[in-house]
Amino acid sequence: MPELLRNYPTLKKPPSFQFSLATEKPGKKATLRISNMKGNILKILPIELKEGLNEILHEHGYNMQGILNCTLLLDGKPFQSRQMIFAN
């Protein structure tokens, strides 16, 4: 099964985060959903799962602060979540 790994900030402009996703079996329909602590969905990123390490870039822009939830969905169902802390 896929595993959502820890996210890391990048040095790109505009500011962004790099997400990594490890999987042994490709083919499932995957989506990365980013939402705030109130549950409002901010962005949905479709992912084409490939065997090994999959990397996804999320450009969040300037002045982003707070805690966001990042949820990996497989076939439309929540599978794993992690929290991200923004402090520009």
C-alpha positions, 0 to 999 in steps of 0.5 A: 500500500502507498505511504505518505511520507513527510513533506519538505519546503522547497526553495522555489519561488513562489513558496512550495512544499514537496510531498513524497509518496512511496508505493510498491504497486502502481495503478490505484487512483490517488489524490492528495487533498489539502484542507485547513483545520476547519475542513475547508478544501484548499487544493486537490492534486491528482496523482498518477501512482508509479512504483517507487517514490512519487513526488508531488509539488504544492505551490502554496504562495506567500503569506501562508500560515497555520496548520493544514491537513494533507490527506491521501485518498485512494479510489476516493476514500481517505487512506492516510493523513499528515499535518503541515505547519506553515510559518512564512 
